[in-house]
Amino acid sequence: MRIVFAGTPAFAVPALAALAAAGHDIVLVLTQPDRPAGRGMAPAKSAVKQAAESLGLEVFQPATLKDGAAVARLREAAPDLMIVVAYGLILPQAVLDVPPHGALNIHASLLPRWRGAAPIQRAILAGDAATGVCIMRMDAGLDTGPVLSCKSVPIEHDDTAGTLHDKLATLGGFEVVEAIDVIRRGRANAVPQTSEGVTYAAKIEKAEARIDWSRPAVEVSRRIRAFNPVPGAVTRLGDSSVKIWQAKVLPNESGAPGSVLRADAGGIVVACGEGALRVESLQRAGGRRLSAAEFIAGTRLAAGMRFEPVAD
């Protein structure tokens, strides 16, 4: 099929690679304009733009798809189908109407659960046992279109947003290639989403990453995993902010929330509202990630010292 691909971040790259490997004719790749990044704030290419250039594909970076020139460019490409993965710009109906087979979206949740911007993080925060990838025909709503296929994966106890992101990105590539094959054979059956079980995955706000040690350890652990690698769950020790990257729940420990129960090479045990966490990887502001043993070597920790919430 002649395909226009629209995507921006790293999550979309495995799908682009899978489509190319399957032999589809990717006639145009849409991605957001280069954005300032890094300490020098020089314009940086998106992950999808870098992948597209390495594949020798033509790249189109409109600031909006709401003007006639962008729609005209898409019509010139004459695609059979459009594939959209975390593109980041609104697709007006005029764009959705260009390809005769419409537009398919790869969404990282089991729709209708977690429609919206941050389904991976929200699934971990909620303690969901599983998540997955759905291939959906796009309509004018927010992730409301009929679904061609869904594939679930368990959320393991040590999964972070980063590890789950990589699993689902790879799975999305496999699933979209299979969905296109079904469409080509005329066997596609898009099922409307049920109105039951709808939840919305709101965009992550930085303030959400602040650790509240008065919460149960299982909840604090989910927050740490959901915000790894971005923005990082944050707390305060003395005058320094500290990001916690890895911790394990110890349900049978207890103490004043935030207090250090013990610290050794195996980790820093911190009490929560219920249970405790053994912190195994953490990072001071401006420093590098350290194992608990490395952190303890440079910081005098004693039982009774406290990790505190970060102030507003």
Secondary structure as the mmCIF struct_conf table of DSSP 4:
data_model
#
loop_
_struct_conf.conf_type_id
_struct_conf.id
_struct_conf.beg_label_comp_id
_struct_conf.beg_label_asym_id
_struct_conf.beg_label_seq_id
_struct_conf.end_label_comp_id
_struct_conf.end_label_asym_id
_struct_conf.end_label_seq_id
STRN STRN1 ARG A 2 GLY A 7
BEND BEND1 PRO A 9 PRO A 9
HELX_RH_3T_P HELX_RH_3T_P1 ALA A 10 ALA A 12
HELX_RH_AL_P HELX_RH_AL_P1 VAL A 13 ALA A 21
TURN_TY1_P TURN_TY1_P1 ALA A 22 GLY A 23
STRN STRN2 ASP A 25 LEU A 30
HELX_LH_PP_P HELX_LH_PP_P1 GLN A 32 ASP A 34
STRN STRN3 ARG A 35 ALA A 37
TURN_TY1_P TURN_TY1_P2 GLY A 38 MET A 41
STRN STRN4 ALA A 42 ALA A 44
HELX_RH_AL_P HELX_RH_AL_P2 ALA A 47 SER A 54
TURN_TY1_P TURN_TY1_P3 LEU A 55 GLY A 56
STRN STRN5 VAL A 59 PHE A 60
BEND BEND2 ALA A 63 ALA A 63
BEND BEND3 LEU A 65 ASP A 67
HELX_RH_AL_P HELX_RH_AL_P3 GLY A 68 ALA A 77
BEND BEND4 ASP A 80 ASP A 80
STRN STRN6 LEU A 81 VAL A 85
BEND BEND5 ALA A 86 ALA A 86
BEND BEND6 LEU A 89 LEU A 89
HELX_RH_AL_P HELX_RH_AL_P4 GLN A 93 LEU A 96
TURN_TY1_P TURN_TY1_P4 ASP A 97 ASP A 97
BEND BEND7 VAL A 98 PRO A 99
TURN_TY1_P TURN_TY1_P5 PRO A 100 HIS A 101
STRN STRN7 ALA A 103 HIS A 107
BEND BEND8 ALA A 108 LEU A 110
TURN_TY1_P TURN_TY1_P6 LEU A 111 TRP A 114
STRN STRN8 ARG A 115 GLY A 116
BEND BEND9 ALA A 117 ALA A 117
HELX_RH_AL_P HELX_RH_AL_P5 PRO A 119 LEU A 125
TURN_TY1_P TURN_TY1_P7 ALA A 126 GLY A 127
BEND BEND10 ALA A 129 ALA A 129
STRN STRN9 ALA A 130 ARG A 137
BEND BEND11 ALA A 140 ASP A 143
BEND BEND12 GLY A 145 GLY A 145
STRN STRN10 VAL A 147 PRO A 154
TURN_TY1_P TURN_TY1_P8 HIS A 157 ASP A 158
HELX_RH_AL_P HELX_RH_AL_P6 ALA A 161 ARG A 184
TURN_TY1_P TURN_TY1_P9 ARG A 185 GLY A 186
HELX_LH_PP_P HELX_LH_PP_P2 ALA A 190 ALA A 190
STRN STRN11 VAL A 191 VAL A 191
HELX_LH_PP_P HELX_LH_PP_P3 PRO A 192 THR A 194
BEND BEND13 SER A 195 SER A 195
TURN_TY1_P TURN_TY1_P10 GLU A 196 GLY A 197
STRN STRN12 TYR A 200 ALA A 201
HELX_LH_PP_P HELX_LH_PP_P4 ALA A 202 GLU A 205
HELX_RH_3T_P HELX_RH_3T_P2 LYS A 206 ALA A 209
STRN STRN13 ARG A 210 ARG A 210
TURN_TY1_P TURN_TY1_P11 TRP A 213 SER A 214
BEND BEND14 ARG A 215 ARG A 215
STRN STRN14 PRO A 216 PRO A 216
HELX_RH_AL_P HELX_RH_AL_P7 ALA A 217 ALA A 226
TURN_TY1_P TURN_TY1_P12 PHE A 227 PRO A 231
STRN STRN15 ALA A 233 LEU A 237
TURN_TY1_P TURN_TY1_P13 GLY A 238 ASP A 239
STRN STRN16 SER A 240 LEU A 250
TURN_TY1_P TURN_TY1_P14 PRO A 251 ASN A 252
BEND BEND15 ALA A 256 ALA A 256
TURN_TY1_P TURN_TY1_P15 PRO A 257 GLY A 258
STRN STRN17 SER A 259 SER A 259
STRN STRN18 VAL A 260 ASP A 264
TURN_TY1_P TURN_TY1_P16 ALA A 265 GLY A 266
STRN STRN19 GLY A 267 ALA A 271
BEND BEND16 GLY A 273 GLY A 273
STRN STRN20 GLU A 274 GLU A 274
BEND BEND17 GLY A 275 GLY A 275
STRN STRN21 ALA A 276 ARG A 284
TURN_TY1_P TURN_TY1_P17 ALA A 285 GLY A 286
BEND BEND18 GLY A 287 GLY A 287
STRN STRN22 LEU A 290 SER A 291
HELX_RH_AL_P HELX_RH_AL_P8 ALA A 292 GLY A 298
BEND BEND19 THR A 299 THR A 299
TURN_TY1_P TURN_TY1_P18 ALA A 303 GLY A 304
STRN STRN23 ARG A 306 ARG A 306
STRN STRN24 PHE A 307 GLU A 308
HELX_LH_PP_P HELX_LH_PP_P5 PRO A 309 ALA A 311
#
